[in-house]
Amino acid sequence: MISLMRNSMGKRVYKAVLWITLLSLAGTTLLSMLLGRLGGGRSGVVVTVNGRPITARSLELKKAELTSEIRELHARLGGYADSILEMQGLSGKPQDIALRALIQKELLAEVAFKSGLRHMSPLYVSERMGDSSFVVRTMPEIIPLHLFKGGRLDGQALQKHLRHSGISMSDFEHQVEEVVALTVLQSILPSFVYSPRNEQRTGQRELKAQRSYSIIKLPLSTFIARESKKPLSEGELKAFYDKENGATKRYWSEDKRSGTAWTFTSDSYGMTASEVEIRRYYTQHLKEFDKKPFEEVKAKVERAVVLGKFKQRFAIESKQIQGSRVEDFVSKHGGVMRQLPLMSQKALASKKDNQAESLLFEIMRPGQTRAATSEKGALLVRLDTFEAGAALPFEQVKDRVKSDLIEEKALRAMSDELKRLTVLSTSGSFDAAIKSYEGVAIKKYSDLSPQSEQWPVLEKEGLPVARMKKMIHPHYAFSYMTKEQGVIVVLDKLEMMSGAPEKTEQAIVQSELDLQLFSAGFIASLNNSATIKHYEKSQRPEPVYYEE
């Protein structure tokens, strides 16, 4: 198995995976030793992982993020906070946890890069981006929650957010691909090690057991109603308004543009087609003309040839137009002018034939032009005026700010309640706690075998079927959130199906011996594995280049 792993991933990638396992076993002791020797300026490099730098600023930001999250959980959940933090792997010193997280991220990124996972299929990335629960769970820093409308990512809102944040589309796509690659890698990491006795039995239960579930749905509207009854001060609203405007310009007026559009036809260019060109095009596109005789479709073929030549020439010439040359170009080729009034992108969405207006919003500076061609001819658009958006007066959007703040508080409260109820799922007070919620919906699914025909139905309903099939502890639960509700999935019962005996004790003991041999090889490989270097004085970060 080890040789197969080395051949499939490559020796260096294999070692990096092993180091990830080592770091998870090392705990905070090794990290504390590293941190004890860190020093120097806050902007320098404090640790390198296989040559990739981790700066003191990154460490401080991660530590601050974790510290804030831990304090917030303690403030809201009280005695439940410690158990939830332990479940999430956040128990211990924030600085230790932060460094461990950053080191693991660098190792995972390197493994993903060298294993080829960075070359993600565009279709797969698009599929992942279409899963709103995946995006909300894995990309909260890249794609804020308010960019979703009706449970789906709003493309126009995303583009506006990226423009306001100064992020190019290529950088955004790179970040998304990196997140998707890391999640794929994290999903396959467990297959690189053997499983101990109890986990082998777990695997059998996953494959051969019948399960019964309770699906509990808590509507977001219930939490919104609760938060609406709580008073909000003017200061709270103003602080939320300032925070959102500073982060995403949420309460800003839209940019507006006006311009001029000119349309052109092949006739104005005086384009013609020779007999040879017409016959050649006919021969190459015979199916396009339903294999009709040449003389019958000759006029149609000629128009197609002329239009093609016109589009090609227009595309070349329109790229060379600058400033005052627009009028010369229009005069020469007989363009028909149309004024495009001042409008926002939201107004653009309501127009049916909006090719010219769409081009207008692709132009960044007044005086610049964009060109496009279609079956009807060609189009040239110039941006004449640009009015940048500005912060809307607080009083004007006060009601909207209040509604948004209440919804954010409701989402946070629902998240906390889901965590609390998930912890309670194994206790006798769980049922009473669930029934106390107004509007709660509980649905039961009984005796589902791994091959049950009901699984595709559950998947269409949006339930996380793959995760449900992996549940093996009765009365344990997990939870997740959608835009409209919080969902708790409880495994009520698990029974082995008849004719499916569990693995024999002898087979399990043999697997444990294999695991010991694997561990010995693992320890022997550490001397040649990942290099983690720390600095007593911070170093200036150097550019990192990967070797293909």
Buried (B, 14 or more C-beta within 10 A) or exposed (E): EEEEBBEEBBEBBBBBBBBBEBBEEEEBEBBBEBBEEBEBBEEBBBBBBBBBBBBBBBBBEBBEBBBEBBEEBBEBBEEBBBBBBEEEEBBBBBBBBBBBBBBBBBBBBBBBBBBEBBEBEEEEBEEBBEEBBBBBEBBEEBBBBBBBEEEEBBEEBBBBBBBBEEEEEEEBEEBBBBBBBBBBBBEEBEEBBBBEBEBBBBEBBBEBBBBBBBBBBBBBEBBBBBBBEEEBEEEBBEEBBEEBBEEBBBBBBBBBBBBBBBBBBBEBBEBEBEEEBBBBBBEEEEEEBEEEEEEEBBEEBBEBBBBBBBBEBBEEBBEEBEEEEBEEBBEEBBBEEEEBEEBBBEBBEEEEEBBBBBBBBEBEEEEBBBBBBEEEBBBBBBBBEBEEBEBBEBEEBBEEBBEBBBBBBBBBBBBBBBBBBBBBBEEEEBEEBBEEBEEBEEEEBEEBBBEBEEBEEBEEEEBBBEEBBEBBEBBBBBBBBBBEBBBBBBBBBBEEEEEBEEEEEEEBEEBEEEBEEBEEEBEEBEEEBBEBEBBEEBBEBEEEEEEE
